[in-house]
Each structure stands twice: as C-alpha cells, then as structure tokens.
Amino acid sequence: MNYCPETKEIKDVPILDERSRFWNAPNLTELVNTIKDQIEEKKGKFICTLDSKGVNPIILAEVAFMCETPRVIENRLYVDVKILETPKGKVLKDLIETIIPENLSTHFRFILSGIGILDEDMSVRDYQVLSVNFTTVI
C-alpha cells in the first residue's frame, strides 16, 4: 500500500488476498472476478465507512472512503482507496498519517464485507459485496 497525502489516496490496497477467509475457496478465480465486477459497476459510488459491520444501507454520516480501480493480479484483488473530505474521512487520514507510510500494510487492513452462500466444498456463490471495512492490525 502506498499513501499519497496530496491526493489522499492509498494505492494498491489488497482487499482479497491470502489473509482472506475466501482464499482457499475452490472457485477463487471466479469469486475474485465477481467481486471486481461488482465494485466496477458502482464506479465512483462504492463508498465505505470506518467500523462498518457490513450493514446495508450505509449511513452517510459514517462515510470515510471510496474504492476505485479494482484489478486482479494472481487471484488477489486490489483497489485504490480515496479518502473523502468527511468527518470520518478525516479520522482515517489522521490514523494513516500517524504511521510511517512504509508500514501501512502492517498496521491497517481493508477487508471485504458481504453476503453469499457457502457450499459444503467451501465454494462461495451468489456473493454480494456490501462494503470494504477498514481495520487496524494489533
């Protein structure tokens, strides 16, 4: 992850990788592409909150960032995160700027939240992304 304070963007944020609960799903490639497509469909509108519990609808007063430019590299899903000029966006910006930028990925994670059906073979189907949650790593 690379943070740019001028643009308030974090580039190359992994939201589905080997730390994800879905990483061992037999249909991982299909799942990653489905999630990528869902984020692309909401281009410029995929807003997320801090401390979100994946509840829909999103409470606008809690909005902190947007996910943009989803891309798949070796079954990992990456996005760029744009921090918004909102009260919660300012909280996120302050949190990120207190950490040395080179250490972002060791202190923070962005995690998918959604609903779907888990089959006996651990395949995930009918997955719908609700949000991308921000969390700190302790």
N, C-alpha and C positions, 0 to 999 in steps of 0.2 A: 504494500500500500504506500502510495506517495501523496502527501498532503501539500497543497499549494495555498498558502494563506491569502494571496492576492485574489484568487478566483473562488476561494472557499470550496475547493473540490478535492476529493480524495480519489485518486486514480487507481485502477486495478485492484478493486476490493473483491476478494473471494467470498461469494455467498453460498456456494455449494462446492465443497471440496472434501478431502479425506477426513475432515473433522465433522462432517455432516452425518446425521443419523441415516441418511439415504445412501451413503457411499457404497454399501455392499449390495444394493438392490440389483437384481439380475437385469432389470430394464433401465439401468442408469443412463445410458446414452439417450434413450427416448425421453426419459424424465427430465434430464438437463435441457434438452431442446424444447420440450413443452413449457418449462418454466421460463426459458429465454423468450419464447414467443409471447407468453402472457405479459411479460414486462415490456416487450416491444410494442404490443398492442396498446398499452397505456402510455405511450411515449409522451413525456412531458407532464404526465398526470399521476405517475406512480410515486405518491408521496408516502412518507413513513414517519413514525413517531419514536420518541425515546420511551423506553419501558413499556412498549406495546405488548399486549397479551394476545395479539392476533385477532382482536375483536373487530368485527365489521359492523357498522361503518366506522371509519377513522374519525376521531374527534379533532376538528380543525385547529383548536386551540393547542393541541399537543404536537402538531406537525413540526418536524425538525429538518428533514432532508428528502431529496428525491433520488431515485435510482435511474441512471441513464446508460445508454450504450451497452446493453448486455452482449456478452460474447462468450463463446465456448472455446476453451483450449484444453485438449486432452481430458475431456469429461469433467472439467472444472468450469463452473460458471462464474464469470467476473462481471462487475458493473463499475461504473464511475458514480460516486456519491457527490451530489451537490448540496451543500449545507445552505439552508434557506434563511432569510432575514426574518426570523420569527423568534419569540421568546425562547422556545425550546431549541431552535437552531443556534442561538447564541450560547446556550448551555453546552451543546455539543461542541461548538467551535472552541469554547473555553477549555473543555475537557481535553480535546485533541491538542491544543496548543500548550498544555501543561506537560505534555510528554514529548521527549525528543523525537522528532519526526521519523528517524530511522527505526524507532522501536514501536511504531504504531501497531504492527501486527501481533506483537507480543502482549499488548495491553488491551486491545479492543478487537471485537468481532462483530460482524454483521451476519445475522442468522435468519434464514427463511422461516416464515410462519405461514401455515396454510392448512387446508383440509384435503383429505383424499381417502382412498380405500387401500388398505394394506392386505395383500393376499397371503396365503399360507407360505408361499415360496419367497416372501419378503418383497415381491414386486409391488410397486406403488402405481395405482391407476386413478384416473379422474382427479388428479391433484390440482387444486386451485390455490394460487398464491394469494394470501391476504395482505401480507406486509413483509418487510425486511426489518428485523429488530436489531437495535444496537445494544451491545452489552459490553461490560468490562470484564477482563480476564484477571482473576486473582491468583 
